[in-house]
Amino acid sequence: MTEQTKVTAPVAPIIPKALTIHGDTRTDNYYWMNDRNDPKVIAYLQAENAYLDTVMQPEAKLRESLYEEMKGRVMETDASAPYLKNGYYYYTRYETGKEYPIYCRKKGSLEAEEEIMLNVNDLAKGHAYCHVNALSVSPDNQLLAFGIDTVSRRKYAILVKELATGKMLPDTIPDTNGEAAWANDNKTFFYTRKHPETLREERIMRHKLGTDAAADHQEYMEKDETFDVAVERSKSGQFIMIAATSTLSSEYRILDADKPEGGFRVFQPRQKNVLYDIEPLNDRFYIRTNLDAQNFRLMECPLDKTSKDHWKEVVPHRADVLLEEFEVFRNYLVLGERKGGLTQLHIMNLQNHQDHYLHFDEPAYVANIGINREIDTKELRYSYTSMTTPASTYDYDMETRKSELKKRQEVLGGYDPKDYVTERIYATAKDGVKVPISIVYKKGFEKNGNHPLLLYGYGSYGITTEPTFSSPRLSLLNRGFAFAIAHIRGGEEMGRYWYEDGKLFKKMNTFTDFIACAEYLVAQHYTSPAHLYAQGGSAGGLLMGAVTNMRPDLWHGVIAGVPFVDVLTTMLDESIPLTTGEFDEWGNPKNKDSYEYMKQYSPYDNVVAKAYPNMLVTTGLHDSQVQYWEPAKWVAKLRALKTDHNLLLLKTDMEAGHGGASGRFKSLKKTALEYAFLLKLEGKEK
């Protein structure tokens, strides 16, 4: 597949800038792109968009039919499984032809009259982007606080609505993360304020309804720039809790929710390399921590004696089991664990001290603790999905040990899980470690090396890439593709050590693991380099940049979404959102050893004159997590240096940020472009 000769790709002007540190000078020819107000920058991004439209013109009908096909699988009039909280059943529903959710509730029973709390379709009118988050109802059920962002830079304003009258109160609080934690007086709430430039969540404020937000009381200011803060109300309603967290350390402060002006006290002072989170129940706190426990253990302490010398072990550390989450009920504890890369739900009866696990049969799946707002219940709400099972919501009776399916994502147009096969296999990494791969394909897929396979990866921040269901993905599977996830180091699939072996000075493991997974899939004849495609976004986009530099011959095509590719320049600029909080993930390049290690893999710094695979790169102009100029500069440098005639396309969403377009269906346009790109390369243009 070659770039069409009659279409000329944009050429970005070269304006060299020398960047010197540790006696090393890097020349950045495209540093000028980091001004989103410069007309030259906008013109370049628009020229790249126009070029993409021209090159992909033959696939215009394919893109449209893919979009309609994927949209056609979505139940347009749909509702979530209701959950009970404080006397009301809450649920979210969608209406045909509408992009945004409608948040509703019913009092006392599901037969009661519906109350519409918030219709986001109304709020979105006149905005190209709209995202509402963190709906929080006051303890007396009368008021709704919520966050709204109409720019896509993750700066939410908190608004408050009177539910009985539908009237919006005059209170408007800007520059927050959207979350409000109500005190028990129903007049006061606590929230997180962001730094106006870096967007770091750094202050906890107290707001009283009817007062000017500019006069809100500052409860806490986090001075350490590697930490973020958040505030929440405990499930029991007893406490307001401030969490200060960094990559390697955390610290909580607690306040009696009956005394909003009482002042917070430290639960346990922060300690390097010690993470913990807490939840009160009855007369004690439960604490999940990695204190002397790499894979975390569960502890408890009295409500009034919370320092670690009062912590008592409830569930010990296990070398082969990662304790990921826990949920408290009056008579039960539920632990969300991970063993052998797969999730498991562990039920503990606090009355008779018996425990048991839920059983799941598929080779690759994910089961998580769901929304459980009530303490006095024996029902656990959990979610389940696999690469062939659509997202499912269950209620599990912890006494009778019976699960009841409450809702399964409906796939319109006919979908039978029996038509698809899912597998879990293991590749051997460079250092001998076994790396899991989850695969799905349609029955009839032959392992003869002649069929296309899309390999997805992430591998950072200890985030596990789960083997979940995707209805849009059926459009690839039904056209003969297999889809695989490489569960590489840097994620937390196999335990905490899996993460620690894929960060800082071990980051190269992430990239070599992904390459090992690709080579194994080729060796086992799932595909061949002529039909192998790679995809990743954000830190997974860094992965794409690194593996295309390291092994450009292994891929026929690569899709990099909002890719973090200019690692050194970004990590040296502390004014950019997220930078200071990431030193424990990547290293601080102001230190020479970190600089030299990061320079080995930073995709932008390692682009050289050689052949690269076909590439599609996507970004958003207003992205606050990976600035648009990283992918733009990367594409410009690749254009200037690459020696092949393969496709290189850059798509910039001029309206959206890191998460892409808002709304249910707009995001499918981007997926349709990505799939059309892959199908173009495979010659399956229908």
C-alpha positions in Angstrom: 0.0 0.0 0.0 1.6 3.3 -1.1 0.7 6.9 -0.5 -1.1 8.2 -3.5 1.4 10.0 -5.7 -1.0 12.7 -6.8 -1.6 13.8 -3.2 1.3 15.6 -1.6 1.6 15.2 2.1 2.0 18.4 4.2 5.5 19.5 5.0 6.0 21.2 8.3 8.5 24.1 8.4 11.8 23.3 10.1 12.8 25.8 12.8 15.6 24.2 14.8 15.7 24.6 18.6 18.6 23.3 20.6 17.6 21.7 24.0 20.6 21.1 26.2 20.9 19.4 29.6 23.6 17.1 31.2 26.0 18.2 28.4 23.7 16.6 25.8 22.0 18.7 23.0 18.9 17.5 21.2 17.7 19.5 18.2 14.0 19.8 18.0 13.0 21.0 14.5 9.3 21.2 15.4 9.3 22.7 18.9 7.4 25.7 17.5 4.2 23.6 17.3 3.6 23.8 21.0 1.6 27.1 20.7 -2.1 26.2 20.1 -2.8 29.9 19.4 -0.3 30.1 16.6 -2.1 30.3 13.2 0.8 28.3 11.6 0.1 25.4 14.0 -3.6 25.4 13.3 -2.9 25.6 9.6 -0.5 22.6 9.8 -3.0 20.5 11.7 -5.8 21.4 9.3 -3.5 20.5 6.3 -2.9 17.1 7.9 -6.6 16.6 8.4 -7.3 17.5 4.7 -4.5 15.2 3.5 -6.0 12.3 5.5 -9.5 13.1 4.0 -8.0 13.0 0.5 -6.0 9.8 1.1 -9.0 8.1 2.8 -11.5 9.3 0.2 -11.8 5.9 -1.5 -12.9 4.5 1.9 -15.5 7.3 2.5 -18.4 4.9 1.9 -16.7 2.2 4.0 -16.3 4.6 6.9 -19.9 5.6 6.8 -21.1 2.0 6.5 -18.8 0.9 9.4 -20.2 3.8 11.5 -23.8 2.8 10.7 -23.1 -0.9 11.3 -21.5 -0.2 14.8 -24.2 2.3 15.7 -26.8 -0.2 14.6 -25.7 -2.7 17.3 -26.4 -0.1 20.1 -29.7 -0.2 21.8 -30.6 3.4 21.4 -33.3 3.4 24.0 -31.6 1.7 26.9 -31.2 1.9 30.7 -28.7 0.7 33.3 -29.6 -1.8 36.0 -31.1 0.3 38.9 -29.3 0.4 42.2 -30.7 1.3 45.6 -29.3 4.2 47.7 -31.0 5.8 50.7 -34.6 4.9 49.7 -34.3 5.6 46.0 -33.5 3.5 42.9 -31.0 5.2 40.6 -30.4 4.5 37.0 -29.2 6.0 33.7 -31.1 5.8 30.5 -30.7 6.8 26.8 -33.2 7.8 24.2 -33.3 7.1 20.5 -31.4 9.8 18.5 -29.9 11.3 21.6 -26.2 11.4 22.3 -26.2 11.9 26.1 -27.5 10.2 29.2 -30.6 11.0 31.2 -30.1 10.4 35.0 -33.2 9.2 36.8 -34.5 7.8 40.1 -37.6 6.3 41.6 -38.6 6.5 45.2 -39.1 3.3 47.2 -39.8 0.9 44.4 -39.2 0.4 40.7 -42.9 0.8 40.1 -42.8 4.4 41.4 -43.0 7.4 39.2 -39.8 8.4 37.4 -38.0 11.5 38.5 -35.6 12.9 35.9 -32.7 14.4 37.9 -30.6 15.5 35.0 -31.0 15.4 31.2 -27.5 15.9 29.8 -29.0 16.4 26.3 -30.4 19.7 27.5 -27.1 20.8 29.1 -25.2 19.9 25.9 -27.2 22.2 23.6 -24.9 24.8 22.0 -21.7 22.9 23.0 -19.5 20.9 20.6 -18.4 18.9 23.7 -20.2 18.1 26.9 -19.3 15.8 29.8 -21.1 15.5 33.1 -19.6 13.5 35.9 -19.7 12.8 39.6 -23.5 13.1 40.4 -23.8 13.4 44.2 -27.2 13.5 46.0 -27.3 15.2 49.4 -28.0 12.9 52.4 -31.7 14.2 52.6 -32.2 13.3 48.9 -33.2 16.9 48.1 -30.2 18.3 46.2 -28.0 17.1 43.3 -24.4 18.3 42.9 -22.7 17.4 39.6 -19.6 18.4 37.5 -19.8 19.7 33.9 -17.0 20.2 31.4 -17.8 21.8 28.0 -14.2 22.2 26.7 -12.7 18.7 27.2 -9.7 19.9 29.3 -10.9 18.0 32.5 -11.8 21.3 34.3 -15.3 20.8 35.7 -17.6 23.4 37.2 -19.7 22.0 40.1 -23.4 23.0 39.8 -26.3 22.3 42.3 -29.9 21.5 41.4 -32.9 21.4 43.7 -34.6 18.1 42.8 -38.1 18.9 44.0 -38.4 22.1 41.8 -35.9 21.4 39.1 -34.3 24.8 39.8 -30.6 25.3 39.5 -29.1 27.1 42.6 -26.9 30.1 41.9 -23.8 28.2 43.3 -21.2 27.6 40.6 -17.7 26.4 41.5 -15.1 26.5 38.7 -11.8 24.6 38.2 -12.7 21.4 40.0 -12.7 17.6 39.2 -16.5 17.7 39.5 -16.8 15.6 42.7 -18.7 16.9 45.7 -18.7 15.2 49.1 -21.7 16.2 51.2 -21.6 16.7 54.9 -24.6 15.5 56.9 -26.1 19.0 57.3 -27.2 19.0 53.6 -25.8 22.5 53.2 -22.1 21.9 53.1 -19.9 20.0 50.7 -16.2 19.5 50.1 -14.6 19.5 46.7 -11.2 19.5 45.0 -9.8 22.6 43.3 -7.4 22.2 40.4 -4.3 24.3 39.7 -5.4 26.6 36.8 -2.4 25.7 34.6 -1.1 22.3 35.5 -4.6 21.1 36.4 -3.1 19.2 39.3 -5.8 18.5 41.9 -4.2 20.3 44.8 -6.7 21.9 47.2 -9.6 20.7 49.2 -12.2 23.4 49.7 -15.4 23.6 51.8 -18.5 25.3 50.3 -21.7 26.3 52.0 -24.7 26.7 49.8 -25.7 30.3 49.1 -22.3 31.7 49.7 -19.8 33.0 47.1 -17.4 30.2 45.9 -14.6 32.8 45.9 -14.9 32.9 49.7 -14.8 29.1 50.2 -12.7 27.8 53.1 -9.5 26.0 52.2 -9.4 22.8 54.2 -6.1 21.4 52.8 -3.4 22.4 50.3 -1.1 19.7 49.0 2.3 21.3 48.6 4.1 18.2 47.2 3.7 18.5 43.4 4.0 14.7 43.0 0.7 14.2 44.9 -2.9 14.8 43.9 -5.8 15.1 46.3 -9.4 14.0 46.3 -12.3 14.1 48.8 -15.1 11.6 49.3 -17.9 10.7 51.7 -17.6 7.3 53.3 -20.1 4.6 52.3 -21.4 4.6 55.9 -21.9 8.4 55.9 -19.8 8.7 59.1 -16.8 10.5 57.6 -15.5 12.9 55.0 -12.2 11.6 53.8 -9.4 13.4 52.0 -7.0 11.2 50.0 -3.6 12.5 49.0 -2.0 10.1 46.6 1.2 9.8 44.5 2.5 6.8 42.4 4.2 5.3 45.5 2.6 6.8 48.6 -0.7 7.9 50.0 -2.1 9.7 53.1 -5.7 10.1 54.3 -7.3 12.8 56.5 -10.7 12.2 58.1 -13.5 14.4 59.4 -16.8 13.6 61.3 -19.4 14.2 58.6 -21.7 15.6 61.3 -19.2 18.4 62.0 -18.2 20.0 58.7 -16.3 22.8 60.3 -14.5 20.5 62.8 -11.2 20.2 60.9 -9.6 17.1 59.4 -7.1 14.9 61.2 -4.4 12.7 59.6 -5.3 9.0 59.6 -1.7 7.8 59.1 1.2 10.1 58.0 2.5 9.4 54.5 5.5 7.1 54.1 7.6 6.6 51.0 6.6 3.4 49.2 3.5 2.8 51.4 0.1 3.0 49.8 -3.2 2.6 51.7 -6.9 3.2 51.3 -9.6 3.1 53.9 -13.3 2.5 54.6 -15.1 2.7 57.9 -17.6 0.0 59.0 -19.3 -0.4 62.3 -16.7 0.4 65.0 -13.6 0.2 62.9 -11.7 1.2 59.7 -10.6 -1.4 57.2 -7.3 -0.6 55.4 -6.0 -2.0 52.2 -2.2 -1.5 52.2 1.1 -2.6 50.7 2.9 -1.9 54.0 5.3 -4.9 54.1 3.0 -6.5 51.5 3.9 -6.1 47.8 0.5 -7.5 46.6 -1.4 -5.7 49.4 -3.1 -7.0 52.5 -6.2 -6.0 54.5 -5.9 -4.5 58.0 -8.3 -3.0 60.6 -8.1 -0.5 63.4 -10.4 1.3 65.9 -12.2 4.5 64.7 -10.2 6.7 67.1 -6.8 5.0 66.9 -5.8 5.0 63.3 -2.0 5.2 63.1 -0.3 2.1 61.7 0.9 0.9 65.1 -2.8 0.1 65.8 -3.4 -1.8 62.5 -4.2 -5.4 62.9 -4.1 -7.9 60.0 -7.4 -9.3 58.6 -6.2 -10.9 55.3 -2.5 -11.6 55.0 -0.2 -10.9 52.0 -0.2 -13.6 49.4 2.6 -13.8 46.9 0.3 -15.1 44.1 -2.8 -12.9 44.8 -3.1 -9.2 44.3 -5.7 -7.5 46.5 -7.1 -4.8 44.2 -10.3 -3.5 46.0 -12.7 -4.2 48.8 -16.3 -3.4 49.6 -17.8 -3.2 53.1 -21.3 -4.5 54.2 -22.7 -4.7 57.7 -22.1 -8.4 57.9 -19.8 -9.1 54.9 -16.5 -8.0 53.4 -16.0 -8.5 49.6 -12.5 -8.6 48.2 -11.7 -8.0 44.6 -8.5 -10.0 43.9 -6.4 -11.0 40.9 -4.7 -14.4 40.5 -2.9 -15.7 37.4 -3.9 -12.5 35.6 -7.7 -13.0 36.2 -10.0 -11.3 38.6 -11.8 -13.2 41.4 -14.5 -12.1 44.0 -13.8 -13.3 47.5 -16.8 -13.2 50.0 -16.0 -13.0 53.7 -18.8 -13.5 56.3 -18.1 -11.3 59.3 -20.5 -13.2 61.5 -19.5 -16.8 61.1 -16.0 -16.1 59.6 -16.6 -18.4 56.7 -15.4 -17.3 53.2 -15.9 -18.4 49.6 -15.3 -17.4 46.0 -17.6 -16.9 43.0 -16.7 -19.2 40.1 -16.3 -18.2 36.5 -15.7 -20.6 33.6 -14.2 -18.7 30.6 -10.5 -18.7 29.9 -10.3 -14.9 29.9 -12.9 -12.7 31.6 -13.2 -9.8 34.1 -15.5 -9.7 37.2 -15.5 -6.6 39.3 -17.3 -5.3 42.4 -20.1 -3.0 41.0 -22.1 -0.1 42.5 -23.0 -1.1 46.1 -24.3 2.0 48.0 -26.2 0.2 50.8 -24.5 -1.2 53.9 -27.4 -3.2 55.3 -27.8 -5.8 52.6 -26.7 -9.3 51.8 -26.8 -8.6 48.0 -23.5 -7.8 46.1 -23.8 -6.1 42.8 -21.0 -7.2 40.5 -20.2 -6.8 36.8 -18.9 -9.5 34.4 -17.7 -9.5 30.8 -15.4 -11.4 28.5 -14.2 -11.0 24.9 -17.3 -12.9 23.9 -19.8 -12.0 26.7 -21.3 -8.6 26.6 -21.1 -6.4 29.7 -23.4 -8.0 32.4 -24.7 -6.8 35.7 -25.5 -9.4 38.4 -26.8 -9.3 42.0 -25.3 -12.1 44.1 -27.0 -13.2 47.4 -24.0 -13.7 49.7 -26.2 -15.9 52.0 -27.7 -18.3 49.5 -24.8 -18.0 47.1 -27.0 -17.5 44.0 -26.4 -14.9 41.2 -29.2 -13.2 39.4 -28.5 -11.5 36.0 -30.0 -8.0 36.2 -28.9 -6.7 32.8 -26.8 -7.7 29.9 -25.7 -5.3 27.2 -27.9 -6.0 24.2 -26.3 -6.3 20.8 -28.8 -5.5 18.1 -28.7 -7.2 14.7 -28.1 -10.6 16.1 -25.1 -11.7 18.1 -24.4 -15.2 19.2 -21.4 -15.7 21.5 -21.1 -19.3 20.3 -19.9 -17.9 16.9 -16.7 -16.6 18.5 -13.8 -18.2 20.2 -11.7 -16.7 23.0 -8.3 -18.0 24.1 -5.6 -17.3 26.7 -2.0 -18.1 25.6 1.4 -17.1 26.9 4.4 -15.7 25.0 7.9 -15.9 26.5 9.6 -12.5 27.1 13.2 -11.7 26.4 14.1 -12.6 30.0 12.1 -15.8 30.1 9.0 -14.4 31.8 5.6 -15.7 30.5 3.4 -12.9 29.2 -0.4 -13.6 28.9 -2.2 -12.8 25.6 -6.0 -12.8 25.4 -7.4 -13.5 21.9 -10.8 -13.4 20.2 -11.8 -14.4 16.7 -14.8 -15.6 14.7 -15.1 -19.4 14.3 -13.5 -20.4 11.0 -10.4 -18.3 11.6 -7.6 -20.4 10.3 -4.1 -20.3 11.9 -2.2 -20.3 8.7 -0.4 -17.0 8.9 -2.6 -15.4 6.2 -5.2 -13.6 8.3 -5.1 -10.2 9.9 -4.6 -9.7 13.6 -4.8 -6.5 15.6 -2.6 -6.6 18.7 -3.5 -4.1 21.4 -1.3 -3.0 24.4 -1.0 -0.4 27.1 1.4 -1.4 29.9 1.8 1.6 32.2 0.7 3.0 35.6 -0.2 -0.5 36.9 -3.4 -0.3 34.8 -4.6 -3.7 33.8 -6.0 -4.1 30.2 -9.0 -6.3 30.8 -10.3 -8.8 28.2 -13.7 -7.1 27.8 -16.4 -7.3 25.2 -16.7 -4.6 22.5 -19.6 -4.5 20.1 -17.8 -2.2 17.6 -15.0 -4.8 17.5 -17.4 -7.3 15.8 -17.0 -5.2 12.6 -13.4 -6.4 12.5 -13.9 -9.9 13.7 -16.7 -10.4 11.1 -14.3 -9.3 8.4 -11.8 -12.0 9.3 -9.6 -10.2 11.8 -8.5 -11.7 15.1 -8.1 -9.3 18.1 -5.5 -9.8 20.8 -4.4 -8.0 24.0 -0.8 -8.3 25.1 -0.9 -8.2 28.9 2.6 -6.7 29.2 4.6 -5.5 32.1 3.9 -2.0 33.4 0.3 -3.1 33.9 -0.7 -5.0 37.0 -2.2 -8.2 35.4 0.1 -10.6 37.3 0.5 -8.7 40.5 2.2 -5.6 41.8 5.6 -6.9 40.7 4.3 -6.9 37.1 3.9 -3.2 37.3 7.2 -2.5 39.1 9.0 -4.5 36.4 7.6 -2.2 33.7 8.4 1.3 34.9 11.4 3.6 35.6 14.6 1.8 34.8 12.7 -1.4 33.8 10.4 0.4 31.2 12.1 -1.3 28.3 10.4 -4.6 29.5 7.0 -3.1 28.4 8.2 -2.7 24.8 10.2 -5.9 24.5 7.2 -7.9 26.0 4.9 -6.5 23.3 7.4 -7.4 20.6 7.7 -10.9 22.1 3.9 -11.3 22.1 3.8 -10.3 18.4 6.6 -12.7 17.5 4.8 -15.5 19.3 1.6 -14.8 17.4 3.5 -15.0 14.2 5.4 -18.1 15.2 2.1 -19.8 16.1 0.6 -18.8 12.7 -2.1 -16.6 14.0 -0.9 -14.0 11.5 2.3 -12.8 9.7 4.1 -9.4 9.6 2.2 -8.7 6.3 -1.1 -8.9 8.2 -0.1 -7.9 11.8 -1.3 -4.6 13.2 -0.6 -2.9 16.5 -2.7 -0.4 18.4 -2.4 1.6 21.6 -3.4 5.0 23.1 -1.9 7.6 25.4 0.9 5.7 27.3 -0.1 2.9 24.9 0.8 5.4 22.1 4.3 5.6 23.6 4.4 1.8 23.3 3.4 2.2 19.6 6.1 4.7 19.0 8.8 2.6 20.8 8.0 -0.7 19.0 7.8 1.0 15.6 11.3 2.4 16.2 12.6 -1.0 17.6 10.9 -3.4 15.1 9.4 -1.4 12.2 9.5 -4.6 10.1 7.1 -6.5 12.4 4.0 -4.5 11.7 2.0 -3.9 8.5 0.2 -1.0 10.2 0.1 0.9 13.5 -2.6 3.0 15.1 -1.4 5.4 17.8 -4.1 7.3 19.7 -3.2 10.5 21.6 0.4 9.1 21.9 2.8 10.2 24.6 5.9 10.3 22.3 8.0 13.3 23.2 9.0 11.8 26.6 12.0 13.9 27.5 10.7 17.4 26.5 7.4 16.8 28.3 9.0 15.4 31.5 11.4 18.4 31.6 8.5 20.9 31.4 6.8 21.1 34.8 4.2 23.5 33.6 2.5 20.7 31.6 -0.4 19.0 33.4 0.5 15.6 34.9 4.3 16.0 34.6 5.4 16.4 38.3 3.1 13.5 39.4 4.7 11.2 36.8 8.3 11.2 38.0 7.8 8.0 39.9 6.5 6.4 36.7 9.0 7.4 34.1 11.8 9.1 36.1 12.8 12.7 36.3 15.1 13.6 33.4 16.7 16.3 35.4 18.6 13.4 36.9 21.2 12.3 34.4 20.7 8.5 34.8 16.9 8.9 34.2 17.5 11.2 31.2 19.9 8.7 29.5 17.5 5.8 30.1 14.4 7.7 28.9 16.3 8.9 25.8 16.9 5.2 24.8 13.1 4.7 24.2 11.5 8.2 23.8 9.9 7.7 20.3 10.3 11.2 19.1 14.0 11.2 19.9 14.6 7.9 18.2 13.0 8.5 14.8 15.7 8.0 12.1 16.0 7.6 8.4 14.6 4.1 7.8 11.4 2.4 6.6 8.4 2.6 8.9 5.1 0.7 8.7 1.8 2.3 7.7 0.7 4.6 10.5 -2.5 6.4 11.6 -2.0 8.8 14.5 -4.9 10.6 16.2 -5.0 13.4 18.7 -7.2 16.2 20.2 -6.4 19.9 20.1 -7.6 20.5 23.7 -6.0 17.4 25.2 -4.6 18.2 28.6 -3.1 14.7 29.3 -1.0 14.3 26.1 -0.6 17.7 24.4 -1.5 17.7 20.7 1.9 18.8 19.7 3.5 15.5 20.7 1.8 13.5 17.9 2.0 16.5 15.5 5.8 16.9 15.9 6.3 13.1 15.8 4.4 12.8 12.5 6.3 15.8 11.0 9.6 14.2 11.9 8.6 10.8 10.6 7.5 12.5 7.3 10.9 14.2 7.0 13.0 11.1 7.7 11.2 7.9 6.7 12.5 6.2 3.6 9.3 4.2 2.7 6.2 5.0 0.7 3.8 3.7 3.4 0.8 5.6 4.6 1.4 8.2 7.4 -1.8 9.9 8.5 -2.5 12.4 11.3 -6.1 13.1 12.5 -6.6 16.0 14.9 -10.0 16.5 16.5 -10.1 20.3 16.6 -12.9 20.2 19.3 -12.1 17.4 21.7 -9.4 16.4 24.2 -7.8 13.2 25.5 -11.0 11.1 25.7 -12.0 12.1 22.2 -15.5 13.2 21.2 -18.3 13.3 23.8 -21.6 11.5 23.2 -22.5 7.9 22.5 -22.1 7.8 18.8 -19.6 10.6 17.9 -16.7 8.4 19.2 -17.7 5.7 16.7 -16.7 8.0 13.9 -13.1 7.7 15.1 -13.4 3.9 15.4 -14.8 3.8 11.9 -11.8 5.7 10.6 -9.4 3.3 12.4 -11.1 0.2 11.1 -11.3 1.7 7.6 -7.6 2.3 7.7 -6.9 -1.3 8.7 -9.3 -2.7 6.1 -7.7 -0.4 3.4 -4.3 -2.0 4.2 -5.8 -5.5 4.0 -7.6 -4.7 0.7 -11.0 -5.5 2.4 -12.6 -2.3 1.3 -16.3 -3.2 1.7 
